[in-house]
Amino acid sequence: MATQQIPALPAPALPAPAASAVPRGTLCAALGVLSFSFSFPGTVWALDGFGPWSAIGVRGVLAALIAGTALLLTRAPLPARGDRPALAVVAGGCAVGFPLLTTLALQTSSTANSAIVIGALPMATAAFSAVLTRRRPSTVFWTAALTGGAAVIAFTLTQSHGKPTIAELYLFAALVVCAAGYAYGGRLSARMPGWRVIAWGVVLAAPVNLAVTLWALPHEPVHCTAKALAGMAYIAAVSQFGGFVVWYKGMGLIGVARASQLQLAQPLLTLMWAVLLLGEEIGAAVPLTAVVVLACIVVTQRARTS
């Protein structure tokens, strides 16, 4: 007796990614860039009343209080054991290393000159991301990223007349540790809410920042001017925590490499704040650099990764 063949059922179709994911991710990353663009001017304001080591420690302690409160109120679970090494990189790079090194640099370097860090940061972040993952940005992506980064670096170097100083060494080190923190944190944000990534990173860095604060405050005079308090409030609440919430959210949605290229616009925004708020002077090359950078951003956002 012949057996009846049962037709195979078609495999269920995988759900397509939401059409709004990419624009939403781009918007979040762009808001993060806008937030970070005021970090250097905010730090300069904080240094108006705080010593460099006090500014480093206090901003970290205040950010940890905000982040810790958010984690407690939402009853956030402890990070998985496998995620803790990546969070340690986030803590060391974004919550300790970058604030420390850039604050030391800003003692002798202007805000405009210090923007060189941001000029190379997108490429460094994309490079770290390429090492961590198997996804490789296309040749078009890298060409546009290198062109934009070179344009920004060339522009910012003209601000210091091409003479590297100890501040540039601090900034180079800050570039490396921050790129690592961005790459590891962005990768982690694909499976953990972005705000938790930076919140746990800031909390992990709290003991170091508390120790720095307790040592620095008795040794450095503090003048609680309105400018210093406003700058400290910004770099603690936004630069150290709030900006990272939307930044890691954006990287989790559109990928680390693509989101990082939006930061090519950050030095130009920082320079704008330096002119408008700090009274620094910049040359006429700003419009030309802006056009080159914006064109590169458009290309990197449309380039595919393999």
Salt bridges, closest charged atoms under 4 A:
ASP83 OD1 - ARG191 NH2 2.76
